[in-house]
Amino acid sequence: MKFAIIGVRVILGSLFLVTGLNKFFQFMPNPEMNEPITTFMTALGATGYFMVVLKLVEITAGLMILTGRFLPLGLILLAPVSVHIFFAHLFLDQAELPMAIGIIVLQLFLAWAYRDSFSGVLQANAKPAGA
């Protein structure tokens, strides 16, 4: 199980690190996208900030997962990103849906493997320190 966890960390962390860095350094060509998802991604880019913030989150969280430092925080940061990727491909570009499902599966696997780290986040009636 230990080797599976390390393998998934390397795959998921590297995926987000590399795709995040590609935004800034353009060392890989962007994948072909159909018209609906191209329109959507163009609109996000037109905000002037969204794609930069998104890619900085991907780089940071990818490094957290890859190195194992603050890994649960990295998973939490990537959760909305992964859900967005899944729904964008479910509704706008089904050709890449298997990749999106794979991201969700890998992230859920790591969340399960590190489930004890999320106990405080999942408290229904959390109280502030000292209360």
Secondary structure, DSSP 8 states (H G I E B T S, - for coil): -HHHHHHHHHHHHHHHHHHHHHHHH--S------HHHHHHHHHHHHTSSHHHHHHHHHHHHHHHHHH-TTHHHHHHHHHHHHHHHHHHHHHT-GGGHHHHHHHHHHHHHHHHHTGGGGTTTT-TT---TT-
